Amino acid sequence: MNLFNVYPRFDIPITAAKGVYVYDDKNQKYLDLYGGHGVISIGHNHPHYVKRLKQQMEKISFYSNSVVMPIQEELAGLLSKQCGYSDYSLFLCNSGAEANENALKLASFYTNKRKIVSFKNSFHGRTAAALNITDNLSLSAPINHNNFPVEFIELNNKVQLLNSLKNEDVAAVIIEGIQGVGGLDSPTNDFLKYVSSCCDQYGALLIVDEVQSGYCRSGKFFAHQHSGVKADIITVAKGMGNGFPVAGIIIHPKIEAKYGMLGTTFGGNYLACAASIAVLEIIENEALLDNVRLVSDYVKNELATIKSISKIKGEGLMLGIELEATIKDLQKELLYNYKIFTGSANNPNVLRILPPLTITIKEIQMFIKALKMILK
Ligand SMILES: Cc1ncc(COP(=O)(O)O)c(C=O)c1O
């Protein structure tokens, strides 16, 4: 059986990994500044993570949500302590798209409205509702068209935001903490505050998609926390499980749960919880938030000295390096000549870097050196 060929892939079979490095089948080492789409938060194969998962597997790996699972409560407790949303609730699922799907559904249940406001160049996933609020028609099949009303407005445009909300028919505004796939554009703190107050005024919920920008990647637990704003619903995935498929939505106490409102077979299983708990323990024990800020400052300062870089976007260790021209050749050169994995974005001039949050200045210096050689 052939694989259904939907991915343009690098012809490099990665067979092992440790910390910030991955290794191919010939044991060639690569510096991983991409973490498989921003998933690797605490580094590959962290010993504590491996131990937690092994121990859990030896006890029980799976049972469904038909029984109480204290490990889910343990995870919720740790998460609330670190993310600062202590009076909110947690619903666990399996992927970023599914988290957004459930967040939209909750907003519609709560407000009894159908319209969603989203942003130009946004990406929220490939399932039906998540795709409908993603600004990329080329990903849609006919079945996805006209699913429910969505208005795409420009990021940081207050006038467009106000116009879209003033009829009071909007269930939610959904915004990425930092746009990932789109190309690392961020809502300003001032704009996020405005979105939050307009949502309150016009009876819409504020959903922040922190699937990529969450879990300390931006230098705060959630990227929107740089603005001081509180969201009604936050969606998380990627870094949450460091590669174990797990996602969640964090829900304001005003939204009351009812049996059957949301559901999943696999979501919140024992292994997913063990992986997520290990990630949070490592984030805390190794003070990774401090590390993100330290390494980020170093990288930003170094990048600022390279003349051909026109813009440095993003926060923390979710950075976009914008050139005047496309980054295609740069990305290939970094990979094949310097053995460094990086990412791209919809914006063809932006190189996206999402290294493990454990990366040290010493380790990232190799990237800075390579960039300086290539872009000199
Ligand atoms: C901001 C954001 N939301 C949602 C998703 C979808 O997540 P998943 O691929 O886990 O469904 C992504 C994936 O890249 C993302 O970056």
PDBQT file of the ligand as one rigid body, heavy atoms in Angstrom, charges set to zero:
ROOT
HETATM    1  C1  LIG A 401      -2.461  28.107  15.637  1.00  0.00    +0.000 C 
HETATM    2  C2  LIG A 401      -2.833  26.708  15.232  1.00  0.00    +0.000 A 
HETATM    3  N1  LIG A 401      -4.065  26.269  15.499  1.00  0.00    +0.000 NA
HETATM    4  C3  LIG A 401      -4.448  25.017  15.171  1.00  0.00    +0.000 A 
HETATM    5  C4  LIG A 401      -3.586  24.158  14.518  1.00  0.00    +0.000 A 
HETATM    6  C5  LIG A 401      -4.039  22.780  14.159  1.00  0.00    +0.000 C 
HETATM    7  O1  LIG A 401      -3.444  21.839  14.993  1.00  0.00    +0.000 OA
HETATM    8  P1  LIG A 401      -3.437  20.297  14.603  1.00  0.00    +0.000 P 
HETATM    9  O2  LIG A 401      -2.550  20.130  13.418  1.00  0.00    +0.000 OA
HETATM   10  O3  LIG A 401      -2.924  19.621  15.845  1.00  0.00    +0.000 OA
HETATM   11  O4  LIG A 401      -4.845  19.923  14.309  1.00  0.00    +0.000 OA
HETATM   12  C6  LIG A 401      -2.295  24.587  14.219  1.00  0.00    +0.000 A 
HETATM   13  C7  LIG A 401      -1.358  23.708  13.515  1.00  0.00    +0.000 C 
HETATM   14  O5  LIG A 401      -0.350  24.102  12.977  1.00  0.00    +0.000 OA
HETATM   15  C8  LIG A 401      -1.906  25.900  14.572  1.00  0.00    +0.000 A 
HETATM   16  O6  LIG A 401      -0.679  26.366  14.305  1.00  0.00    +0.000 OA
ENDROOT
TORSDOF 0
